[in-house]
């Protein structure tokens, strides 16, 4: 016994908070939709490695997809969430749980841990079995002024270690990814 809810039509971007660099979206917002909306304003959000562009952004973060971490951010992209429990009660996580959020509160929903416990992890990975997430706040950043990809080949992983550390110490670029031949072939295919 169970039910399946199709939330694809809940596909609105509810708020783009440029000051705090947060975007609040519904569950049907896809990667393609979100990245396009943010790019129009000169922003982008952190993404998992090779997301399918028609997938739900919210589902990716609630299912703990591994983000490709740019240098500006090594923390969680998922900040706060609203959940409707099976009995109809509504719960908001982190600072989004303050009275009056999102319209009549000085708090902008960008702090995951307060007030109270770290509730947003409670629903991550639950695949909707605990309740229905109706929106999520995620971080975004500025689009880079220069965007260029470089490929450096090494004969072994040992040969790649020191140059990779040197690149990262100098903060050259936003992403640095090491792939073996098989994974590189899968990505490029």
C-alpha positions, -999 to 999 in steps of 0.1 A, spaced: 0 0 0 13 34 -10 7 63 -33 27 80 -60 25 118 -64 35 134 -96 46 170 -87 59 180 -122 33 207 -125 46 224 -93 74 239 -113 76 276 -102 106 295 -91 91 311 -60 118 335 -51 153 346 -62 169 363 -33 200 379 -49 212 395 -16 215 362 2 220 342 -31 192 318 -24 166 305 -48 133 289 -35 118 265 -60 90 239 -62 96 202 -67 89 202 -105 116 227 -113 142 210 -136 179 216 -139 174 231 -173 147 255 -161 166 266 -130 200 271 -147 183 291 -175 164 313 -151 195 320 -130 218 325 -161 195 354 -173 205 372 -141 241 362 -142 240 333 -117 243 296 -116 237 270 -89 259 241 -79 250 209 -98 257 172 -94 281 156 -119 262 153 -152 226 158 -140 199 149 -165 185 183 -174 149 172 -171 154 159 -135 140 177 -106 165 199 -88 148 193 -55 149 155 -59 186 157 -67 194 175 -35 169 156 -13 184 123 -26 219 136 -18 233 136 -53 270 145 -51 276 181 -61 305 191 -82 320 216 -57 333 248 -71 360 265 -51 336 291 -37 315 266 -18 322 233 -2 291 231 19 256 218 14 236 235 -15 203 226 1 194 250 28 158 248 40 126 230 30 89 229 36 74 194 42 37 184 44 34 154 67 8 126 61 -16 142 86 -15 175 68 8 193 92 34 216 76 69 218 89 97 241 77 133 233 84 161 255 97 156 293 97 126 289 74 107 277 105 106 312 120 72 328 123 61 346 92 85 330 68 87 336 38 68 369 35 67 385 69 100 375 85 134 392 86 149 357 83 155 346 47 156 308 51 193 304 44 204 288 76 199 250 78 205 244 115 183 268 134 162 273 153 163 238 168 177 206 154 191 199 120 157 187 107 164 189 70 186 158 71 156 139 85 139 139 51 170 137 28 172 102 12 137 93 24 123 93 -11 90 109 0 82 82 25 79 107 54 61 136 37 59 157 7 85 185 2 67 215 -14 97 238 -18 134 240 -12 158 269 -7 192 263 -24 223 284 -28 235 300 -61 266 319 -71 277 343 -98 284 329 -133 322 329 -139 335 357 -161 357 332 -179 346 296 -186 371 273 -202 378 236 -198 413 221 -198 422 184 -200 454 171 -186 464 135 -192 485 114 -167 498 79 -171 489 70 -135 469 84 -105 502 89 -87 514 112 -114 482 133 -110 484 139 -73 510 167 -70 499 187 -101 463 186 -88 473 198 -54 493 226 -71 463 237 -92 440 236 -62 464 256 -39 465 283 -66 427 283 -69 429 279 -106 394 274 -119 363 263 -101 362 226 -106 390 200 -106 380 165 -115 401 134 -118 387 106 -139 401 73 -150 398 61 -186 365 43 -181 347 71 -163 360 97 -188 348 75 -217 313 72 -201 310 109 -195 321 118 -230 299 92 -246 
